[in-house]
Amino acid sequence: MHAAATDAPSAALRTLLRSLGQIVLQPNAFTGACLLAAWWVAEPRLACAALMGAVAANVSAMLAGCRDDDTRAGLHGFNGALAGLAAFSFIRDAATATAVAILAATATAWLVGPWSRWLRARGLSCLSSPYLIVTWCWLPMITSGAQPVSLASLHSPGLTQWSGGVLAGFAQTGFGSGALAGWLVLTGIAAASCRHALWALGGATLASAAHVLLGATPHSFDAGLLGFNGALTALALIDCGVVPMLGGVAVSIVLQAAAAHFGWPAMAAPFVLATWCVQWVRHRVMRGAIADGSAQSMESARPVTAPVTRTN
């Protein structure tokens, strides 16, 4: 009886932490704890927002009858956590941000099921698209319209500034900031998989370098806004091979640069869209290969008839 009583809170805590870890595509409780520490270092209200959103989404997923295995893996909670983080990042009033965070997180939990099924039928992953859809629904109500980003040049950052900007990109995967917070996030990824951490670091570095060459602002680089989509894209496509992964990172760079030029609040949309592009191409190629294989099998299975000899 005592073991059952203590196992339930422990399982709930692991589910909550895995929900946070899934923000960087790692279903790992220690990764989630590292992200929670990163938010606390960057800004304590972000840690509260992530916990609030993840709890609201997980409870809503249970009420919606979602699969327990998916919930325990954190697949329903991480979009809620991101929805909560977005609310507290864009809304300064705590009461309004809390209300929006809970409602938005709940909406993501109800959206994930049908939306992921629709995407899966087309060979695409859900990723963080539910929180993006929900956030874009309420964001125009509290903003007067974003202005295009200034394209002042960033001149050759030094080694310290460079490493700080790249690490800060990992903090931006969850709306955080600062090199220390980014280092905690990278540590959490490495705890789940050193291979994933190395490729994520490569994706963040590549994306940051490309945006610097494209003329990004110094503030954007120091805040880590240039590398986080590249890191997430590398993590999402790491099992597809090096070439598809690099192609996805390149697409995310182009999409983020376009969004910055027009002043669109893209957030993690470049990562999601770039990953979808690669997944769609792979899905089409695989379907074509299966169709060709089926045609060849039918051809080889066709019975061979012996020629008929006619005699007069």
DODO-401631 format. One record per residue (C-alpha): residue in three letters; x, y, z. Coordinates in steps of 0.5 Angstrom, whole numbers, padded with zeros to 4 digits, always signed. Each point is the difference from the previous one (the first is absolute). Example, Ala and Ser with C-alpha at 12.3 -4.5 7.8 and 13.67 -1.06 7.14 Angstrom:
ALA+0025-0009+0016/SER+0002+0007-0002/
***
This chain:
MET+0000+0000+0000/HIS+0006+0005+0002/ALA+0003-0002-0007/ALA-0006+0001-0004/ALA-0001+0007+0004/THR+0007+0002-0002/ASP+0001-0002-0007/ALA-0006+0004-0002/PRO+0003+0007+0002/SER+0007-0003-0003/ALA-0003-0002-0007/ALA-0004+0007+0000/LEU+0006+0004+0001/ARG+0004-0005-0005/THR-0006+0002-0005/LEU+0001+0007+0001/LEU+0007+0000-0001/ARG+0000-0004-0006/SER-0005+0005-0003/LEU+0005+0006+0001/GLY+0005-0005-0003/GLN-0004-0001-0006/ILE+0001+0008-0002/VAL+0007-0002-0002/LEU-0002-0007-0003/GLN+0002-0004+0006/PRO-0005-0004+0004/ASN+0005+0000+0006/ALA-0002+0002+0007/PHE+0007+0003+0001/THR+0000+0004-0006/GLY-0006+0003+0002/ALA+0003+0002+0007/CYS+0005+0003-0003/LEU-0004+0004-0004/LEU-0004+0002+0006/ALA+0006+0002+0003/ALA+0002+0004-0006/TRP-0007+0004+0000/TRP+0002+0001+0008/VAL+0006+0003-0002/ALA-0002+0004-0006/GLU-0007+0003+0003/PRO-0003-0004+0006/ARG-0007+0002-0003/LEU+0001-0004-0006/ALA+0001-0006+0004/CYS-0006+0001+0003/ALA-0003+0001-0007/ALA+0002-0007-0002/LEU-0002-0004+0006/MET-0007+0004-0001/GLY-0001-0002-0007/ALA+0003-0007+0000/VAL-0005-0002+0006/ALA-0006+0003-0003/ALA+0002-0003-0007/ASN+0001-0007+0004/VAL-0007+0001+0004/SER-0003+0002-0007/ALA+0003-0006-0004/MET-0003-0005+0006/LEU-0007+0003+0000/ALA+0000-0001-0008/GLY+0002-0007+0000/CYS+0007+0000-0003/ARG+0004-0006+0001/ASP+0004+0000+0006/ASP+0006-0003-0003/ASP+0001+0007-0004/THR-0002+0004+0006/ARG+0005-0003+0004/ALA+0005+0001-0005/GLY-0001+0007+0000/LEU-0003+0001-0007/HIS-0006+0003+0003/GLY+0003+0005+0005/PHE+0005+0003-0004/ASN-0004+0004-0005/GLY-0004+0003+0006/ALA+0007+0002+0004/LEU+0002+0004-0006/ALA-0007+0003-0001/GLY+0001+0002+0008/LEU+0007+0003-0002/ALA-0003+0004-0006/ALA-0005+0003+0004/PHE+0005+0002+0006/SER+0005+0002-0006/PHE-0005+0005-0003/ILE-0005+0002+0005/ARG+0003+0004+0006/ASP-0006+0000+0004/ALA+0001-0006+0005/ALA-0008-0001+0001/THR-0001+0000-0008/ALA+0006-0004-0002/THR-0003-0005+0005/ALA-0007+0000-0003/VAL+0003-0001-0007/ALA+0005-0005+0002/ILE-0005-0005+0003/LEU-0005+0001-0006/ALA+0005-0001-0005/ALA+0003-0006+0003/THR-0006-0003+0001/ALA-0002+0002-0008/THR+0007-0004-0002/ALA-0002-0006+0004/TRP-0007-0001-0004/LEU+0003+0002-0006/VAL+0006-0005+0000/GLY-0004-0006-0001/PRO-0004+0002-0007/TRP+0006+0004-0002/SER+0005-0005+0000/ARG-0004-0006-0003/TRP-0001+0005-0006/LEU+0007+0001+0000/ARG+0002-0007+0001/ALA-0004-0002-0006/ARG+0005+0005-0004/GLY+0006-0003+0003/LEU+0001+0006+0004/SER+0002+0001+0007/CYS-0005+0004+0005/LEU+0007+0004+0003/SER-0002+0006+0004/SER-0005+0002-0006/PRO-0006+0000+0005/TYR+0003+0006+0005/LEU+0001+0004-0006/ILE-0007-0001-0003/VAL-0003+0002+0007/THR+0005+0006+0001/TRP-0001+0003-0007/CYS-0007+0000+0002/TRP+0000+0004+0006/LEU+0007+0004-0002/PRO-0004+0005-0004/MET-0004+0002+0005/ILE+0005+0003+0005/THR+0005+0003-0005/SER-0001+0006-0005/GLY+0004-0003-0006/ALA+0008-0002+0000/GLN+0005+0004-0003/PRO+0005-0002-0005/VAL+0006-0002+0003/SER+0006+0005-0001/LEU+0006-0003-0004/ALA+0006+0003+0003/SER+0006-0004-0001/LEU+0003-0004+0005/HIS+0008+0000+0000/SER+0004-0006+0001/PRO-0002-0002+0007/GLY+0006-0002+0004/LEU+0000-0007+0003/THR-0003+0002+0007/GLN-0006+0003-0003/TRP+0000-0005-0006/SER-0001-0006+0006/GLY-0004+0004+0004/GLY-0005+0002-0006/VAL+0000-0008-0002/LEU-0002-0002+0007/ALA-0005+0005+0001/GLY-0003-0003-0006/PHE-0002-0006+0004/ALA-0003+0004+0005/GLN-0005+0003-0005/THR-0002-0007-0002/GLY-0005+0001+0006/PHE+0000+0008+0000/GLY+0006+0001+0005/SER+0006+0004-0001/GLY+0007+0000+0002/ALA+0006-0005-0001/LEU+0000-0003+0007/ALA-0008-0002-0001/GLY+0002-0002-0007/TRP+0006-0005+0003/LEU-0005-0003+0004/VAL-0005-0002-0005/LEU+0006-0003-0004/THR+0002-0004+0006/GLY-0007-0002+0000/ILE+0001-0003-0007/ALA+0006-0003+0001/ALA-0002-0004+0006/ALA-0005-0003-0005/SER+0004-0001-0006/CYS+0007+0003-0001/ARG-0001-0001-0007/HIS-0006+0004+0000/ALA+0004+0006+0004/LEU+0005+0000-0005/TRP-0004+0001-0006/ALA-0005+0005+0003/LEU+0007+0004+0002/GLY+0002-0001-0008/GLY-0007+0002-0002/ALA+0000+0006+0005/THR+0007+0002-0003/LEU-0002+0000-0007/ALA-0006+0004+0001/SER+0003+0005+0004/ALA+0006+0001-0005/ALA-0005+0000-0006/HIS-0004+0006+0003/VAL+0006+0004+0002/LEU+0002-0001-0008/LEU-0007+0002-0001/GLY+0001+0007+0004/ALA-0004-0002+0006/THR+0000+0005+0006/PRO+0005+0000+0006/HIS-0006-0001+0005/SER-0003-0006-0004/PHE+0007-0003+0000/ASP+0001+0001+0008/ALA-0007-0002+0002/GLY+0001-0007-0004/LEU-0006+0002-0005/LEU+0004-0003-0006/GLY+0002-0007+0002/PHE-0006-0003+0003/ASN-0004-0002-0006/GLY+0007-0003-0003/ALA+0001-0004+0007/LEU-0007-0003+0000/THR+0000-0001-0008/ALA+0006-0004+0001/LEU-0003-0004+0006/ALA-0006-0002-0004/LEU+0003-0002-0006/ILE+0006-0003+0003/ASP-0002-0008-0001/CYS-0002+0002-0008/GLY+0008+0001-0002/VAL+0005+0005+0000/VAL-0002+0003-0007/PRO-0008+0001+0002/MET+0002+0003+0007/LEU+0005+0005-0003/GLY-0006+0001-0006/GLY-0005+0001+0006/VAL+0005+0005+0004/ALA+0001+0004-0007/VAL-0008+0001-0001/SER-0001+0002+0007/ILE+0005+0005-0001/VAL-0003+0003-0006/LEU-0007+0000+0003/GLN+0002+0003+0007/ALA+0004+0006-0004/ALA-0006+0001-0004/ALA-0005+0001+0006/ALA+0005+0004+0003/HIS+0001+0005-0006/PHE-0008+0000+0000/GLY-0001+0001+0008/TRP-0004-0006+0000/PRO+0000-0004+0007/ALA+0003-0006-0003/MET+0002-0003+0007/ALA+0001-0008-0001/ALA-0003+0000-0007/PRO+0006+0000-0004/PHE+0002-0007+0003/VAL-0007-0003-0001/LEU-0001+0002-0007/ALA+0008-0002-0002/THR-0001-0007+0004/TRP-0007-0001-0004/CYS+0003+0002-0007/VAL+0006-0006+0001/GLN-0006-0004+0003/TRP-0004+0001-0006/VAL+0005-0001-0005/ARG+0002-0007+0004/HIS-0007-0002+0000/ARG-0001+0001-0007/VAL+0007-0004-0002/MET-0002-0005+0004/ARG-0007-0001-0003/GLY+0003+0000-0007/ALA+0005-0005+0002/ILE-0006-0005+0003/ALA-0004+0001-0006/ASP+0006-0002-0005/GLY+0001-0006+0005/SER-0007-0002-0001/ALA+0000+0001-0007/GLN+0006-0004-0001/SER-0002-0006+0005/MET-0007+0000-0004/GLU+0004+0000-0007/SER+0005-0006+0003/ALA-0006-0004+0003/ARG-0004+0000-0007/PRO+0000-0007-0003/VAL+0004-0001-0006/THR-0004-0004-0005/ALA+0004-0004-0005/PRO-0001+0001-0007/VAL-0005-0003-0004/THR+0002-0005-0006/ARG-0005+0000-0005/THR+0000-0006-0005/ASN-0004+0000-0006/
***
